[in-house]
Amino acid sequence: MSNVTSRQSFGKLFIDNKKPIILPSEVYKDLHLDDEGKIFEVIVENGRVILEPKFTVPKDEEWFWSAEWQAGEREAEEDIKAGRVSPMFDNAEDAIKYLHSVEHDED
């Protein structure tokens, strides 16, 4: 978690015509920006520039964050909290026996 309060000045920045903006090292440290791969959305709001961190999802994980999959995750979490889960098994054979017994119980 950041040590930066809701508003804290880190001094002034000089921006020249080459357009790079270099943030003070304290900002990098307090916001943990030294980690690679940080992505920010640049927002201009009421004359202020806001850098808002963005969470990016790797292409091969997009399925997990789909609305349909997340609905299933919430349903599974509700089942777990309500105790609607099967017992743990030591091996696949015991699991298969359990599944066959459940099928017959519901008939």
C-alpha positions in Angstrom: 0.0 0.0 0.0 1.2 3.5 -0.8 2.5 5.8 1.8 1.2 8.8 -0.2 -1.7 10.5 1.4 -4.7 11.7 -0.6 -2.8 14.8 -1.6 0.9 15.3 -1.2 3.3 17.6 -3.1 6.5 16.3 -4.4 7.7 19.6 -5.7 7.5 21.0 -9.2 8.3 19.5 -12.5 9.9 21.2 -15.4 8.6 20.1 -18.8 10.5 21.1 -21.9 9.5 20.9 -25.5 10.8 17.4 -25.8 7.7 16.3 -23.7 9.1 13.7 -21.4 7.8 13.9 -17.8 10.2 12.6 -15.1 8.6 11.9 -11.8 10.6 12.4 -8.6 12.1 9.1 -7.2 10.0 9.4 -4.1 6.9 9.0 -6.2 8.3 5.9 -7.8 9.2 4.5 -4.4 5.9 5.3 -2.6 3.7 4.1 -5.4 5.9 1.0 -6.2 6.4 2.2 -9.8 9.8 0.5 -10.1 8.0 -2.7 -11.1 8.1 -3.3 -14.8 4.9 -3.2 -16.9 3.0 -0.5 -15.1 0.3 1.0 -17.4 -1.5 4.2 -16.7 -4.4 5.9 -18.4 -3.8 9.7 -18.8 -6.9 11.7 -17.9 -7.3 15.4 -18.1 -10.0 16.6 -15.6 -10.7 20.2 -14.7 -7.3 21.3 -15.9 -5.5 18.6 -14.0 -3.5 15.6 -15.4 -4.3 12.4 -13.7 -2.3 9.1 -14.1 -4.7 6.3 -13.3 -3.2 2.8 -12.9 -4.7 0.2 -15.2 -4.9 -3.6 -14.7 -4.1 -5.4 -17.9 -5.1 -9.0 -18.6 -2.7 -11.3 -20.6 -4.4 -12.5 -23.8 -4.3 -16.1 -22.7 -6.2 -15.2 -19.5 -9.0 -13.1 -21.0 -11.5 -16.0 -20.8 -11.3 -16.0 -17.0 -12.3 -12.4 -16.8 -15.3 -12.7 -19.1 -18.7 -11.9 -17.6 -19.9 -15.5 -18.1 -16.9 -17.0 -16.4 -17.0 -14.6 -13.5 -20.7 -15.4 -13.0 -19.7 -19.0 -12.7 -17.0 -18.1 -10.2 -19.5 -16.3 -8.0 -21.9 -19.2 -8.2 -19.1 -21.6 -7.2 -18.1 -19.3 -4.3 -21.7 -19.3 -3.1 -21.9 -23.1 -3.2 -18.7 -23.4 -1.2 -19.9 -21.0 1.4 -23.2 -22.9 1.6 -21.4 -26.2 2.0 -22.7 -27.6 -1.4 -19.4 -29.4 -2.2 -18.3 -32.9 -2.6 -16.0 -34.6 -0.1 -12.2 -34.8 -0.7 -11.0 -38.0 -2.3 -7.7 -39.9 -2.0 -7.8 -41.2 -5.5 -9.8 -41.0 -8.8 -11.4 -44.4 -8.2 -13.1 -43.2 -5.0 -14.2 -40.0 -6.7 -15.8 -42.1 -9.5 -17.6 -44.3 -7.0 -18.9 -41.2 -5.3 -20.2 -39.8 -8.5 -22.0 -43.0 -9.4 -23.6 -43.2 -6.0 -24.9 -39.6 -6.3 -26.3 -40.3 -9.8 -28.3 -43.3 -8.3 -29.5 -41.3 -5.3 -31.1 -38.6 -7.5 -33.1 -41.1 -9.6 
